[in-house]
Amino acid sequence: MTQTAAIIGGGVIGGGWLARFLLNGWNVNLYDPDPQAERKITAVLKNARHALPMLYDVSLPREGKLKICSTIQEAVAGTSWIQESVPERLDLKQKVFLEIILAAPKDAIIGSSTSGFKPSELQEGLSCPDTVLVAHPFNPVYLLPLVELVPSPANPVFIVNVAKEILTSLGMFPLHVRKEIDAHIADRFLEAVWREGLWLIKDGIATTQEIDDAIRYGFGLRWAQMGLFETYRIAGGEEGMAHFISQFGPCLQWPWTKLMDVPELTDELIQQVASQSDAQSGNRSIRELERLRDNNLIAILRSLKNENTAAGALINEHEQTIKPELPSKINGAMATISRVIPSDWTDYNGHMNESRYGQIFSDAADIIMQTVGANADYIRSGLSYFTVDVQIKFLAETHAGSSIHVKSFVLQGEGKKMKLFHQMFDEDEALLATGEQMLIHVNLETRRACEPHADVLEQLEMIAAIHTTLPDPRRV
């Protein structure tokens, strides 16, 4: 049964939450009094639909249904998760939580996107505070996995565990903040960097672009994969962290930063920061900057995914929970692959590299193997199919962000042989490429051809017999 989430507040963060839930198969109810909310949500969803599927090598669950609600009561009815993302004012958040509690299901988790308030502050005055906690994400919520999960003593352990399970099922990384503190963990670091940046601008040391360049060309790349302490551990060389601290620890006493002092945000300083930032971004719109940010994040995250490390390992783990649908019909073309082409699959000509067509068709063959019973358990038993020949025809360009699907046919299925033919289409059913593939059944221990199990061969022969009665797809 499809679960339903309620999003209360559809701004930048609420819209990102909405996209994260919706694209992971949840139905979503949105309440936002802003008359422009639906337009803004549509723009966020457009970017999310472009970006999130490119992280994965499997098709995401079928997208849920979005419902725009006129009241909080309507939005929270029948939900499993309620996410509050209204403006950062404690009195407003407490008022909203009072309305939510009166209408929400008793077992619904109620998360707040607050970046600063403690859960015990949000729970003040609530008759049932046990399901209310902080779930603070990072923008863009539909791509960045971190969410700071902050309970108070009023939250039972099982509520925290349920919240962790739900967030993990969305491909997120719930960081359990075990003790309440203003601004949680991550924003306290960001606040320190932000303060120092303001001082560097005010004192004429650096511009907004120079500060951003220092981050994105230097330590930001290290932090993306290792964070702060592991980065410094490596800096300590073979002697490790203890050596690093002994070598660089004394500099903490030096007056390098002004973290204990905050520059006054005068109109002059605000205008200085704003004008430098405008010049830095040039003529790009917010949506263009978001698309650029998303494409860059996809490339970084997919690189980490290839190495199965940091946030990339999280994507791989989430991908394993997204079970690919095996073809439901075998009396015609078999629907094997449905996915979005990621940005890192394109070459200098701007279209998909030819090697990736081979990967698409190899993935399609894997689906056929699973359909006939040559699945992961079968391979673990020591048997599999190896591709020995493939012929690919490139018929049209394929670009990053394109939604493609593959139809597959079994041309031959007898003895040790499995011969397949694949057709790759775009969302308008234009034929982009075809692949003809010969696979041989092998024993993984001897690495030599052998007969498949009887039940696998029976399934393969049955499908092949049906497909030989169809028009030859190679003539298309």
BELGIRA-V608517 format. One record per run of one state. SS is the DSSP state (h for helix, s for strand, l for the rest). FROM is the first residue (numbers start at 1). TO is the last residue. If there is no record, write none. Layout:
ss from to
SS FROM TO
SS FROM TO
This chain:
ss from to
l 1 3
s 4 8
l 9 11
h 12 22
l 23 26
s 27 31
l 32 36
h 37 55
l 56 65
s 66 69
l 70 71
h 72 76
l 77 80
s 81 84
l 85 89
h 90 103
l 104 108
s 109 112
l 113 118
h 119 122
l 123 128
h 129 131
s 132 137
l 138 145
s 146 150
l 151 156
h 157 169
l 170 172
s 173 177
l 178 185
h 186 202
l 203 207
h 208 226
l 227 228
h 229 235
l 236 236
h 237 239
l 240 240
h 241 253
l 254 266
h 267 281
l 282 285
h 286 306
l 307 309
h 310 321
l 322 333
s 334 340
l 341 342
h 343 345
s 346 346
l 347 351
s 352 352
l 353 353
h 354 372
l 373 375
h 376 380
l 381 382
s 383 394
l 395 402
s 403 414
l 415 416
s 417 426
l 427 430
s 431 443
l 444 447
s 448 449
l 450 453
h 454 467
l 468 472
h 473 475
l 476 476
